[in-house]
């Protein structure tokens, strides 16, 4: 066995092996900040992923809205529903397990109120909103359409640059809703716009398609309204940075509606009681006016005559009707 082994560098070995192969040169590294399509930089930075999930107790409209947002955001991830008993700080651990650094959490209460949390996990900040006027993609049936996974343009109202709490929300919206560069599930096209407008101290979200022919906007959906409650320094808690003074909780709103209805009913009942009292009161007689009969002309008095003789009976000039033939026969029989 030892004799049969080939010896390296032996006689005639180099001729049998042929010429040596040259090693392939490495491709030159791309310049800093430039990467091929679909390839992420390998500099150890965290990729942007958004976790979108909800608590238990949501209705069908909230479920469809959550599904629409996942469709519009290719960098999103889904997770199972969170139990109501769990505290919100647990969401930071769920984001860490799912390797997500942004989170959209739908919180349902009383099976009729929907709250949404937008958070930058795990260090914050985070914002809590009340969601109103929800209309999903399937419900709207708009004519607009866009490519799945395409990049959106984020359009903001000028109010977002005037006040500091709106400027913070603008940065949070940009980090959550914008598609990261060179994401593998994204498409290199821009064909729709996310608009965030401020009206009546609320943020109105709309999604429009950009028509190529005349650059007109056609609404796609979904649409909803965000009523800001609080902005926190941490993720799902911490010190309060801003509290909305115009916010009214759904419980207080429903209570105000009930009180207004009760006030209307009470007013109607008081009016009925007042009408009953007025009917029971004695009617005041109007005194006779002496000048009322000034222009009345008295009628002539006729003389009164008393008749002492019985008046003669009046003669009946009408002809008597002849009895019928059958009546005549019966009369003859009786006679």
Residue pairs with C-beta under 8 A, 6 or more apart in sequence:
6 13
7 13
30 36
35 41
35 182
36 182
37 182
37 188
38 182
38 184
39 182
40 47
40 182
40 184
46 99
46 101
47 99
47 180
48 75
48 101
48 102
48 175
48 180
49 75
49 76
49 77
49 98
49 99
49 100
49 101
49 102
50 73
50 75
50 76
50 77
50 100
50 102
50 103
50 104
50 176
51 76
51 77
51 78
51 79
51 94
51 95
51 98
51 100
51 102
51 103
51 104
51 105
51 121
52 66
52 69
52 70
52 73
52 76
52 77
52 78
52 103
52 104
53 66
53 78
53 79
53 80
53 81
53 82
53 94
53 105
53 106
54 62
54 63
54 66
54 81
54 82
54 105
54 106
54 107
54 108
55 81
55 82
55 83
55 84
55 105
55 106
55 107
55 108
56 81
56 82
56 83
56 84
56 108
57 84
57 108
57 109
57 111
58 66
58 81
58 106
58 108
58 114
59 108
59 111
61 134
61 136
61 139
62 106
62 108
62 114
62 134
64 136
64 137
64 138
64 139
65 106
65 134
65 136
65 222
65 224
66 106
68 136
68 137
68 221
68 222
69 76
69 104
69 222
70 76
70 78
71 137
71 148
72 152
72 207
73 177
73 179
74 148
74 149
74 179
74 183
74 185
74 186
75 179
75 180
75 183
75 185
75 186
76 104
77 98
77 100
79 94
79 98
82 90
82 91
82 94
82 105
88 105
88 117
88 236
88 237
89 236
89 237
91 103
91 105
91 117
91 119
91 121
91 235
91 236
92 121
92 122
92 235
92 236
95 101
95 103
95 121
95 122
96 121
96 122
100 121
101 120
101 121
102 119
102 120
102 121
102 175
102 176
103 117
103 118
103 119
103 121
103 235
104 116
104 117
104 118
104 176
105 116
105 117
105 119
105 236
106 114
106 115
106 116
106 131
107 114
107 115
107 116
107 117
108 114
108 115
109 115
112 250
113 130
113 250
114 130
114 131
114 134
115 128
115 129
115 130
115 131
115 229
116 128
116 129
116 131
116 226
117 126
117 127
117 128
117 129
117 236
118 126
118 127
118 129
118 172
118 173
118 176
119 125
119 126
119 127
119 235
119 236
120 126
120 172
120 175
120 235
121 235
122 235
123 234
123 235
124 232
124 233
124 234
124 235
124 238
125 168
125 172
125 231
125 232
125 233
125 234
125 235
125 241
126 231
126 232
126 234
126 235
126 236
126 237
126 238
127 169
127 172
127 228
127 230
127 231
127 232
128 228
128 229
128 230
128 231
128 232
129 203
129 226
129 227
129 228
129 229
130 226
130 227
130 229
130 247
130 250
131 224
131 225
131 226
131 227
132 202
132 224
132 225
132 226
132 227
133 223
133 224
133 225
134 222
134 223
134 224
135 221
135 222
135 223
135 224
136 221
136 222
137 220
137 221
137 222
139 221
140 219
140 221
140 222
140 223
142 218
142 219
142 220
142 221
143 218
144 192
144 207
144 208
144 209
144 218
144 219
144 220
144 221
145 209
145 220
146 191
146 192
146 209
146 220
147 187
147 189
147 191
148 187
149 185
149 186
149 187
150 186
150 187
150 189
150 190
150 191
150 192
151 178
151 179
151 186
151 187
151 188
151 189
151 190
152 177
152 178
152 179
152 190
152 192
152 193
152 194
152 207
153 190
153 192
153 193
153 194
153 210
154 173
154 174
154 177
154 178
154 193
154 194
154 196
155 193
155 194
155 195
155 196
156 170
156 173
156 195
156 196
157 196
157 197
157 198
159 166
159 198
160 166
160 167
160 169
160 170
160 196
160 198
161 167
161 170
165 228
165 231
165 241
165 242
166 198
168 231
168 241
168 242
169 203
169 228
169 231
170 196
173 196
177 194
179 186
180 186
190 210
191 209
191 210
192 207
192 208
192 209
192 210
192 220
193 207
193 208
193 210
193 217
194 205
194 206
194 207
195 204
195 205
195 206
195 207
195 208
196 203
196 204
196 205
197 203
197 204
197 206
198 204
201 227
201 228
201 244
201 246
202 225
202 226
202 227
202 228
203 225
203 226
203 227
203 228
204 223
204 225
204 226
205 222
205 223
205 224
205 225
205 226
206 219
206 223
207 219
207 220
207 221
207 222
207 223
208 217
208 218
208 219
208 220
209 217
209 218
209 219
209 220
210 217
211 217
211 218
227 244
227 247
228 242
228 244
228 247
229 243
229 244
229 247
230 240
230 242
230 243
230 244
231 240
231 241
231 242
231 243
232 238
232 239
232 240
232 241
233 239
233 240
233 241
323 331
